[in-house]
């Protein structure tokens, strides 16, 4: 049985990792860290874990943590992850990083959108962890850069169209709406109940959201040429979930049937992508708590534009569930192991 360390376990993604791994038959969580809650049991921080995981949280001491684990998940903010990941790799550990630190292949781009990169050498070693697109490379990776939540919902929605060359690359517009857990667990005025309840707002508009370079990097690779998109995220007064609606102009006239066939063939056999048909549309309610991504591609008969709608749980397929999916690939386990649970409804 493999030993697992979760670095940064007191956030929402850390909790979700513990919840999922608790049901995984081939691993055991051996170490949890939290700088703010060190010395407490994780079940004191998250009472939902009482009796199932009562591990005492530790301070982050990389060498000592590495000694306790075979696989390390780093669920830290950007910049904090790259301060410890190199040590884990030097000690021979495999790392699945849930921060943004290793998602962008160009350190100059990372520096433009975040901070100067402290560990550019490992950017070339990192594999972008979207299994449906990078499965073969993930299997041999020592460092997996787990994708962001918004990028996951958008890249999976557009991949078939880009690979087939069916859309005008200058026409892509993505509107995405996320639950409040996407903002993390730390106290922020914008995430307070009274600030969010009964409201629906855009943020990071005008091409400034930090997920844009990640989305454009991966879409450009799929298209085989550089592209830019218009992306506007929105905050919804719900706990979790992302619904993305993407618009693009086709290069030629296409039908709903043609698009539906393309998506079914592209994702045939994928355990966590469900292509909806017969007028069904994705809802965050039907993926909540699961690792599924529901996608509905269709054609606007009036304008001829292609519309693709996708739904994921931002904490599962958008973060921790996908991280476990990547762990399964890295370790040679069945890809869906520990992730078989259905959505929670109602």
C-alpha positions in Angstrom: 0.0 0.0 0.0 1.4 3.4 -1.0 1.9 6.1 1.5 0.4 9.5 0.7 1.3 12.9 2.0 -0.9 16.0 1.4 1.0 19.2 1.8 -1.5 22.0 2.5 -4.3 19.7 3.9 -6.4 22.3 5.7 -7.9 23.9 2.5 -10.9 22.7 0.5 -8.8 20.8 -2.0 -6.9 19.1 0.8 -10.1 18.0 2.4 -11.4 16.7 -0.9 -8.2 14.7 -1.4 -8.6 13.1 2.0 -12.3 12.3 1.3 -11.5 10.6 -2.0 -8.3 8.8 -0.8 -10.1 7.5 2.2 -12.0 5.2 -0.2 -9.0 4.3 -2.3 -8.0 0.6 -1.7 -4.3 0.9 -2.6 -3.2 4.0 -0.6 -3.1 5.3 2.9 -2.7 8.9 4.0 0.4 8.9 6.1 1.1 12.6 6.5 -0.8 15.9 6.5 0.6 19.4 6.8 -0.8 22.8 7.6 1.1 25.8 8.7 -1.9 27.5 10.4 -3.3 24.4 12.1 -0.2 22.3 12.9 -0.6 20.3 16.1 -4.4 19.9 15.6 -6.1 16.8 14.3 -7.5 17.2 10.8 -10.8 16.1 12.2 -10.8 19.2 14.5 -10.4 21.4 11.4 -12.9 19.4 9.4 -15.4 17.6 11.7 -16.7 15.6 8.7 -13.6 13.5 9.1 -14.2 12.4 12.7 -13.5 8.7 13.1 -12.3 8.4 9.6 -9.1 10.5 9.5 -7.8 11.9 12.8 -4.2 12.5 11.7 -2.4 15.3 13.5 -1.4 18.1 11.1 2.3 18.8 10.9 4.5 21.8 9.9 5.9 21.7 6.5 9.4 20.2 6.7 10.1 18.8 3.3 12.8 16.2 4.1 10.8 14.8 7.0 7.6 14.8 5.0 9.3 13.0 2.1 10.5 10.3 4.5 6.9 9.4 5.3 5.4 9.2 1.8 5.8 7.6 -1.6 3.5 10.1 -3.4 3.1 13.8 -2.4 0.2 16.0 -3.3 1.1 19.7 -2.9 -2.2 21.7 -2.4 -0.5 25.0 -1.7 -0.9 28.5 -3.1 1.2 29.5 -6.2 4.8 30.2 -5.4 4.7 28.2 -2.1 4.6 24.9 -4.1 7.8 25.6 -6.1 9.6 26.3 -2.9 9.2 22.6 -1.8 8.6 20.6 -4.9 12.3 20.5 -6.0 13.3 19.0 -2.6 10.6 16.3 -3.0 11.8 15.4 -6.5 15.5 15.3 -5.4 14.5 12.8 -2.8 13.0 10.6 -5.4 9.3 11.3 -4.7 6.6 11.6 -7.3 4.6 14.9 -6.9 1.2 15.9 -8.1 1.0 19.7 -7.7 -2.4 21.3 -7.5 -1.0 24.9 -7.6 -0.4 26.9 -10.8 3.4 26.7 -10.4 4.1 24.0 -13.0 1.2 24.4 -15.4 2.8 27.0 -17.7 5.8 25.7 -19.7 7.3 29.2 -20.3 8.8 30.8 -17.2 8.5 34.2 -18.8 4.7 33.7 -19.1 4.5 32.5 -15.6 6.4 35.6 -14.4 4.1 37.9 -16.4 0.9 36.5 -14.8 2.2 35.5 -11.3 5.7 36.0 -10.0 9.3 35.3 -11.2 9.6 31.5 -11.3 12.0 30.1 -8.7 12.4 26.7 -10.3 12.2 27.0 -14.1 14.3 23.8 -14.7 11.5 21.6 -13.5 8.9 23.2 -15.8 10.3 21.1 -18.6 9.9 17.9 -16.5 6.3 18.7 -15.5 3.4 17.0 -17.4 0.2 18.9 -17.7 -2.3 16.5 -15.9 -5.4 16.4 -18.1 -5.7 12.6 -18.6 -8.1 12.8 -21.5 -5.5 14.7 -23.5 -2.1 13.7 -21.9 -2.7 10.2 -20.6 0.5 8.6 -22.1 2.8 11.2 -20.8 1.2 11.3 -17.3 1.9 7.6 -16.9 5.6 8.1 -16.9 5.7 11.5 -15.0 7.5 12.3 -11.8 5.9 15.7 -11.6 2.3 16.3 -12.7 0.9 19.8 -12.9 -2.8 19.3 -12.1 -4.9 21.6 -14.2 -6.9 24.6 -13.0 -10.7 24.2 -12.6 -11.8 26.7 -15.2 -9.2 25.4 -17.7 -10.4 21.8 -17.2 -14.0 22.8 -18.1 -13.0 24.8 -21.1 -10.2 22.6 -22.6 -12.3 19.4 -22.4 -15.2 21.3 -24.0 -13.2 22.6 -27.0 -10.6 19.8 -27.6 -12.6 17.8 -30.2 -13.3 21.0 -32.3 -9.7 22.1 -32.2 -8.2 18.7 -33.0 -10.6 18.5 -36.0 -9.9 22.1 -37.1 -13.6 23.0 -37.2 -13.6 26.5 -35.7 -12.2 30.0 -36.4 -9.5 30.3 -33.7 -10.1 34.0 -33.3 -13.8 33.6 -32.4 -13.6 31.7 -29.1 -15.5 33.2 -26.2 -15.9 31.4 -22.8 -18.2 32.4 -20.0 -17.7 30.4 -16.9 -19.6 30.5 -13.6 -18.1 29.0 -10.4 -19.2 28.2 -6.9 -17.5 30.1 -4.0 -15.2 27.2 -3.0 -13.1 28.2 -6.1 -11.9 31.2 -4.1 -10.3 28.9 -1.4 -10.9 28.7 2.3 -9.0 31.7 3.6 -11.2 34.6 4.8 -11.8 37.2 2.0 -14.5 39.9 2.0 -15.6 39.0 -1.5 -16.3 35.4 -0.3 -18.3 36.3 2.8 -21.9 35.0 2.9 -23.5 38.5 2.8 -21.3 39.5 -0.1 -22.1 36.4 -2.2 -25.7 35.4 -1.2 -28.4 36.6 -3.6 -25.8 37.9 -6.1 -24.3 36.8 -9.4 -21.3 38.7 -10.6 -18.5 38.7 -13.1 -14.9 39.2 -11.9 -11.4 39.1 -13.5 -13.0 40.5 -16.6 -11.1 42.2 -19.5 -8.5 39.5 -20.1 -6.8 39.6 -16.6 -7.8 36.3 -15.0 -4.7 34.2 -14.2 -6.1 31.1 -15.8 -6.1 32.7 -19.3 -2.5 31.8 -20.2 -3.0 28.2 -19.1 -6.2 27.9 -21.2 -4.5 29.5 -24.2 -1.4 27.3 -23.9 -3.3 24.1 -23.9 -5.8 25.2 -26.6 -3.0 26.3 -28.8 -1.3 22.9 -28.5 -4.5 21.2 -29.5 -5.1 23.5 -32.4 -1.5 23.4 -33.6 -1.2 27.1 -33.7 -1.2 30.1 -31.3 -4.6 31.4 -30.3 -6.3 33.8 -27.9 -9.7 33.6 -26.3 -12.1 36.0 -24.5 -12.7 34.6 -21.1 -15.0 36.0 -18.3 -15.4 34.1 -15.0 -18.4 34.6 -12.8 -19.1 33.9 -9.1 -22.4 32.1 -8.3 -23.9 31.8 -4.7 -23.4 28.1 -4.4 -20.7 26.0 -2.7 -19.2 24.1 -5.6 -19.4 23.5 -9.4 -18.4 25.2 -12.6 -20.6 25.7 -15.7 -18.8 26.9 -18.8 -20.5 28.1 -21.9 -18.2 28.4 -24.9 -19.0 30.0 -28.3 -17.1 29.7 -31.5 -17.7 30.3 -35.2 -17.3 27.2 -37.4 -15.1 27.2 -40.5 -17.9 25.5 -42.4 -21.5 24.7 -42.0 -22.0 21.9 -39.5 -25.1 20.2 -38.0 -26.0 19.2 -34.5 -25.7 15.6 -35.6 -22.1 16.1 -37.0 -21.0 17.8 -33.8 -22.6 15.2 -31.5 -20.9 12.4 -33.4 -17.5 14.1 -33.3 -17.7 14.5 -29.5 -19.0 10.9 -28.9 -16.1 9.5 -31.0 -13.5 11.8 -29.5 -14.4 10.8 -25.9 -15.4 7.2 -26.6 -14.2 5.1 -23.6 -13.3 8.0 -21.4 -14.5 7.1 -17.9 -15.2 10.6 -16.7 -16.5 12.5 -19.7 -20.2 12.2 -20.5 -21.5 13.6 -23.8 -25.1 14.6 -23.5 -27.6 14.3 -26.3 -31.3 14.6 -27.2 -31.5 18.2 -26.0 -30.1 17.5 -22.5 -27.9 20.2 -21.1 -25.2 20.0 -18.3 -26.0 21.2 -14.8 -23.6 21.5 -11.8 -26.2 19.7 -9.8 -25.6 16.5 -11.7 -21.8 16.3 -11.3 -21.6 17.6 -7.7 -19.2 15.5 -5.7 -18.2 13.4 -8.7 -15.3 13.3 -11.1 -17.5 13.6 -14.2 -17.4 16.3 -16.8 -20.7 16.6 -18.6 -20.6 18.2 -22.1 -23.3 19.2 -24.5 -22.2 20.5 -28.0 -24.8 22.1 -30.2 -25.2 24.5 -33.1 -27.2 27.7 -32.9 -29.4 27.3 -36.0 -30.0 31.0 -36.2 -26.4 32.2 -36.2 -24.6 29.1 -37.2 -22.3 29.4 -34.2 -21.2 26.3 -32.2 -22.0 26.4 -28.5 -20.5 23.9 -26.1 -21.6 23.7 -22.5 -19.7 21.8 -19.8 -20.2 21.2 -16.1 -17.7 19.9 -13.5 -17.4 20.0 -9.7 -14.5 22.5 -9.3 -13.2 20.6 -6.2 -13.3 17.1 -7.9 -12.7 17.0 -11.6 -11.5 20.6 -11.3 -8.9 19.8 -8.6 -8.6 16.8 -6.2 -10.5 14.2 -8.2 -8.4 14.9 -11.2 -5.3 14.8 -9.0 -6.3 11.3 -7.8 -7.0 10.3 -11.5 -3.4 11.4 -12.3 -2.0 9.5 -9.3 -3.7 6.4 -10.5 -2.1 6.8 -13.9 1.3 7.5 -12.4 1.2 4.5 -10.1 -0.3 2.1 -12.6 -3.6 1.7 -10.8 -6.9 1.5 -12.7 -7.6 5.1 -13.7 -11.0 5.3 -12.0 -10.0 3.6 -8.7 -11.3 5.5 -5.8 -13.3 7.8 -8.1 -16.3 5.6 -8.9 -18.8 7.6 -6.8 -21.8 9.1 -8.4 -22.9 12.7 -8.0 -24.7 13.8 -4.9 -28.3 14.7 -5.7 -30.3 16.4 -4.5 
